[in-house]
Amino acid sequence: MSWTKIETADQALELLERAVATRGEDFVYEKPEDAEFCVYVRDGKPDCLIGVVLSMVGWTNEELEVADSIGTVSTLAIDTRWADRFSKDAVRILGSAQSAQDFGRAWGSALAKAREYAAQLPA
């Protein structure tokens, strides 16, 4: 399966919007009991907000499982296996949403946080 690079802040926001629509703005992610943070894939399906986003651009479940062992999207973006899949702005946008989700905020709130962050980026 091929994947698509997340190149711009706008593309990252659009993907986050689509991901939020899959479960609704009020959805609050619950990580597995044995996990410190979110997991990208669980029971063979994309699980957390960023897992859903990454699956939308072609990441396989196998790649998401490997990514689970690496950590946050910011960490993925500096790993040589994944670095070419994100722009710096996309990482910042996705990271802000991921952080909000990981601290218990609803997906709509995580999207709002990402939008706030995007508005601060230089044009």
C-alpha positions in Angstrom: 0.0 0.0 0.0 1.3 3.5 -0.7 1.1 6.5 1.6 0.8 10.2 1.0 3.0 12.7 2.7 1.3 15.2 4.9 2.9 18.3 3.5 1.0 21.4 4.8 -0.7 22.7 7.9 -3.9 22.9 5.9 -3.7 19.3 4.9 -3.0 18.2 8.5 -6.1 20.2 9.6 -8.3 18.7 6.9 -7.2 15.2 7.9 -7.9 16.0 11.6 -11.3 17.3 10.6 -12.1 14.1 8.7 -10.8 11.9 11.6 -12.9 13.8 14.2 -15.9 13.3 12.0 -15.5 9.5 12.2 -16.3 9.5 16.0 -17.7 13.0 16.7 -16.4 16.1 18.3 -17.5 14.9 21.8 -15.6 11.6 21.6 -13.0 11.2 24.3 -10.3 8.7 23.6 -9.6 6.1 26.3 -6.1 4.5 26.0 -5.7 0.8 26.9 -5.1 0.2 30.6 -1.5 -1.1 29.9 -0.5 1.9 27.7 1.0 5.2 28.9 -0.4 7.2 26.0 -2.7 6.6 23.0 -2.1 3.7 20.6 -2.3 4.1 16.9 -3.9 0.8 16.2 -6.0 -1.6 18.4 -7.8 -4.8 17.5 -6.8 -4.4 13.9 -8.2 -0.9 13.5 -6.8 2.6 13.7 -7.5 3.7 17.3 -6.4 7.2 18.5 -6.9 10.4 16.6 -3.5 10.4 15.0 -3.8 6.7 14.1 -7.0 7.5 12.2 -5.3 10.4 10.4 -2.3 8.2 9.5 -4.5 5.5 8.2 -6.3 8.0 6.0 -3.0 8.8 4.2 -2.2 5.1 3.6 -0.3 3.9 6.7 -0.9 0.1 7.2 -1.9 -1.5 10.5 1.5 -3.0 10.6 3.2 0.4 10.3 0.9 1.8 12.9 1.8 -1.1 15.3 5.5 -0.3 14.8 4.8 3.4 15.3 3.1 2.5 18.6 6.5 1.3 19.9 8.2 4.6 18.8 5.9 7.2 20.4 4.3 10.5 19.5 4.0 11.9 16.0 6.9 14.2 16.8 9.1 11.2 17.6 7.9 9.5 14.4 8.9 12.5 12.3 12.5 12.2 13.4 12.7 8.5 12.9 14.4 7.7 9.6 11.7 5.2 8.6 8.9 7.9 8.8 10.6 11.3 8.5 9.8 11.8 4.9 6.0 11.4 5.6 5.5 14.7 7.3 6.4 18.4 6.9 7.5 20.3 10.0 4.2 22.2 10.0 2.2 19.0 9.8 4.1 17.5 12.7 3.4 20.6 14.8 -0.3 20.6 14.0 -0.7 16.9 14.5 1.4 17.0 17.7 -0.8 19.7 19.2 -3.9 17.6 18.6 -2.3 14.5 19.9 -1.2 16.2 23.1 -4.7 17.5 23.7 -6.1 14.1 23.2 -3.6 12.4 25.4 -4.5 14.7 28.2 -8.1 13.7 28.0 -9.6 16.4 25.8 -12.4 15.5 23.4 -11.5 15.2 19.8 -13.3 18.4 18.9 -11.2 20.2 21.5 -8.1 18.6 20.1 -9.0 19.8 16.7 -9.6 23.3 18.1 -6.2 23.2 19.7 -4.6 22.3 16.3 -6.5 25.1 14.6 -5.2 27.6 17.3 -1.6 26.3 16.7 -2.0 26.6 12.9 -3.2 30.2 13.2 0.2 31.0 14.9 2.3 29.6 12.1 4.0 32.0 9.8 2.2 32.4 6.5 
